[in-house]
Each structure stands twice: as structure tokens, then as C-alpha cells.
Amino acid sequence: MKRSLFRLAAILPFIVLGLAFILISGCSASKKVEHIEAFTTVTDEENEEGIFVITGYMKVNAISNIVQGKGYIKSDVKTIEDSYDLQGNFIKSEFKHSSGSKSSVTMHDDGGSRKKELKSPSTILIPDGHDEGAHSISLSEEEKKQMKEHVLSYLK
């Protein structure tokens, strides 16, 4: 009995190192993608007949980060959303931060979101006149950097 415990104690560090190596190598092969976007989109509501009708539009500044590795995926999305009615009148502005992750090993989902109402229109780099349908705004690298700093400033 003492001899088998001694053998187990002797090989235990190798087992722990082997498991750590497997976990580290599985985590090292990850791919990160970041999208920094400015766009407009329509807003709609369902009427009494069950038909969705356009009620206005929204200007959005967004930063999306996705990290995918062996056995997991993580997402982190931060947006500033300014809502307008069909006549272009400002309705509300919100900062939203959502994050989530899923492990295909443990099948565990995790995440959360928070929202902060802002007092005035807060999106940047989206000109007026983009209120008909969805439009993506082409941004230079400098504008992407500027917008990223602007959106992240609402985390404080």
C-alpha cells in the first residue's frame, strides 16, 4: 500500500504538468476579430394587424470583439444608439454593453448586458440624411480610432 502511494506521489507532478500542457495548448489557438462600425438602420413596430411598420431610424456606433478558440467563443459588443422618428426628431440615446461566452467543452453559457440612457444624441461620424433604410458608413483607420475612443469613453 505504501509503495503504490509512493508511486502515485512520484508521478503526480507529471500528470499535473501534462494536464496543464493540454489546457494551455487548447487555449493558445484562438482567433480575435474586432469590428468598428458606424451605420444606420430602420426601427419598426408591429401594428394591430401583425404587420411590422417602420417607425423611425437609428444611428449606431459599434465595437464588436469576437474571440474564438478551441472549445470556446467569447463576444463583447459596445454600442451607442441614437433613435429618431420618421421626421428626424430625436427620441433617445443609449449606451449598451453586452458580453457573452460559450464553452463547447462544458456547454456553459455566460454573459450579461448593461444599458445607460444618455441625455442627447451621442453617435459620431454619421452624417444626417441616412434615414431611409440601412446604411453602413465607410470609415478611415483614423476615424475608426476616433470612434473607438469615443465609444469606450462611455464605459467610465
Backbone torsions as a table, in degrees:
resi	resn	phi	psi	omega
1	MET	NA	-46.4	178.8
2	LYS	-63.2	-35.6	-178.8
3	ARG	-66.2	-41.5	179.5
4	SER	-69.0	-35.3	175.1
5	LEU	-65.8	-38.9	178.3
6	PHE	-63.3	-42.6	178.3
7	ARG	-62.8	-44.4	179.3
8	LEU	-61.4	-43.6	178.6
9	ALA	-64.2	-33.0	-179.1
10	ALA	-72.3	-34.6	-177.3
11	ILE	-97.2	-9.5	-179.2
12	LEU	-56.4	-44.5	178.1
13	PRO	-59.4	-35.7	178.8
14	PHE	-69.2	-36.4	177.2
15	ILE	-65.2	-45.9	179.3
16	VAL	-62.1	-45.0	178.1
17	LEU	-62.2	-40.3	178.8
18	GLY	-63.3	-44.4	177.8
19	LEU	-65.0	-41.4	178.0
20	ALA	-62.3	-41.3	178.4
21	PHE	-62.1	-42.4	179.2
22	ILE	-62.7	-44.7	179.9
23	LEU	-65.1	-43.6	-179.7
24	ILE	-66.0	-42.0	-179.1
25	SER	-68.4	-30.9	177.1
26	GLY	-70.7	-30.7	-178.4
27	CYS	-85.3	-19.9	-172.8
28	SER	-76.3	-22.7	-177.6
29	ALA	-91.0	69.8	-179.9
30	SER	-115.8	154.2	-179.9
31	LYS	-123.2	128.0	179.6
32	LYS	-112.9	133.3	178.5
33	VAL	-128.8	131.8	176.5
34	GLU	-122.1	131.3	175.1
35	HIS	-118.4	130.0	175.4
36	ILE	-118.5	118.3	-170.6
37	GLU	-135.0	152.2	168.8
38	ALA	-129.6	129.1	-178.3
39	PHE	-156.8	166.6	171.9
40	THR	-119.1	153.3	177.2
41	THR	-149.5	155.9	178.5
42	VAL	-80.8	153.6	171.6
43	THR	-112.2	146.6	-179.0
44	ASP	-141.8	163.2	176.9
45	GLU	-139.5	152.9	178.0
46	GLU	-85.9	129.1	178.2
47	ASN	-88.2	-175.7	-176.8
48	GLU	-61.2	-29.3	179.9
49	GLU	-82.4	-0.4	-179.5
50	GLY	83.8	14.0	179.9
51	ILE	-100.8	135.3	178.1
52	PHE	-83.2	127.7	179.2
53	VAL	-119.0	144.3	179.2
54	ILE	-70.9	128.8	-178.6
55	THR	-112.3	-10.0	-179.1
56	GLY	167.3	-154.5	178.8
57	TYR	-147.4	168.0	-177.8
58	MET	-134.6	137.3	170.3
59	LYS	-98.5	134.5	-174.3
60	VAL	-133.5	132.5	165.6
61	ASN	-109.2	128.8	-174.2
62	ALA	-139.0	143.4	170.7
63	ILE	-123.9	119.8	179.0
64	SER	-118.9	126.6	176.1
65	ASN	-119.7	127.4	177.2
66	ILE	-124.5	129.4	175.0
67	VAL	-121.6	122.3	-179.7
68	GLN	-124.9	130.0	178.2
69	GLY	-134.3	-175.3	176.6
70	LYS	-66.1	113.1	174.1
71	GLY	88.8	2.9	178.6
72	TYR	-156.0	160.7	172.0
73	ILE	-143.6	138.2	179.0
74	LYS	-127.0	141.7	175.8
75	SER	-131.8	148.5	178.0
76	ASP	-145.5	117.3	-176.1
77	VAL	-126.5	129.1	176.4
78	LYS	-123.5	129.4	-179.4
79	THR	-135.9	151.9	164.3
80	ILE	-115.8	126.0	-176.6
81	GLU	-125.0	118.6	174.9
82	ASP	-104.1	123.3	-178.6
83	SER	-103.3	139.8	-179.7
84	TYR	-133.4	153.4	173.8
85	ASP	-84.8	-177.2	-176.8
86	LEU	-65.1	-23.1	178.5
87	GLN	-88.1	-0.2	179.3
88	GLY	88.1	10.5	178.9
89	ASN	-80.0	132.7	179.8
90	PHE	-63.9	134.0	177.8
91	ILE	-107.3	-57.6	-178.7
92	LYS	-161.3	164.7	175.9
93	SER	-135.5	138.6	-179.4
94	GLU	-137.0	143.9	168.3
95	PHE	-102.4	129.3	179.7
96	LYS	-125.9	140.1	176.5
97	HIS	-133.4	116.7	-180.0
98	SER	-124.9	140.3	175.7
99	SER	-140.7	153.8	179.2
100	GLY	-160.5	159.7	176.2
101	SER	-150.9	153.3	177.9
102	LYS	-143.3	133.0	176.8
103	SER	-104.9	127.3	175.8
104	SER	-82.9	-9.5	176.8
105	VAL	-80.4	-51.5	-177.9
106	THR	-97.5	-8.8	-176.9
107	MET	59.1	30.4	-178.8
108	HIS	-95.9	128.7	173.9
109	ASP	-101.6	141.4	178.7
110	ASP	-147.5	150.3	177.1
111	GLY	165.2	-178.8	179.4
112	GLY	-173.7	172.0	177.8
113	SER	-149.9	156.1	174.3
114	ARG	-141.9	157.4	-175.5
115	LYS	-140.8	140.0	178.0
116	LYS	-131.5	125.1	178.1
117	GLU	-79.5	135.6	-179.7
118	LEU	-106.7	155.9	-172.3
119	LYS	-85.1	-19.5	-176.3
120	SER	-146.7	167.3	177.4
121	PRO	-54.8	132.2	-171.9
122	SER	-127.3	-5.8	177.4
123	THR	-72.4	155.7	178.0
124	ILE	-127.9	162.9	172.8
125	LEU	66.7	19.2	175.3
126	ILE	-119.3	110.1	-178.8
127	PRO	-70.6	155.8	174.1
128	ASP	-66.7	160.0	178.2
129	GLY	98.1	4.6	177.5
130	HIS	-104.3	47.2	-173.6
131	ASP	-102.4	7.2	179.4
132	GLU	-114.4	95.8	178.5
133	GLY	87.6	-173.4	-178.5
134	ALA	-93.4	134.4	179.1
135	HIS	-136.6	134.3	173.0
136	SER	-96.4	135.8	-179.5
137	ILE	-97.0	126.8	178.7
138	SER	-75.8	125.7	-177.6
139	LEU	-117.4	139.6	172.9
140	SER	-75.9	169.5	178.0
141	GLU	-61.7	-38.4	178.4
142	GLU	-66.0	-40.5	177.9
143	GLU	-66.7	-37.0	176.4
144	LYS	-62.4	-42.3	178.5
145	LYS	-63.2	-44.1	179.4
146	GLN	-61.9	-45.5	-178.5
147	MET	-67.6	-38.2	178.1
148	LYS	-60.6	-46.7	177.7
149	GLU	-60.3	-41.1	-179.2
150	HIS	-63.4	-49.6	-178.9
151	VAL	-64.1	-44.9	-178.9
152	LEU	-65.3	-23.5	178.9
153	SER	-64.5	-20.4	179.4
154	TYR	-81.8	-6.5	176.4
155	LEU	-75.6	-21.7	-175.5
156	LYS	-75.8	NA	NA
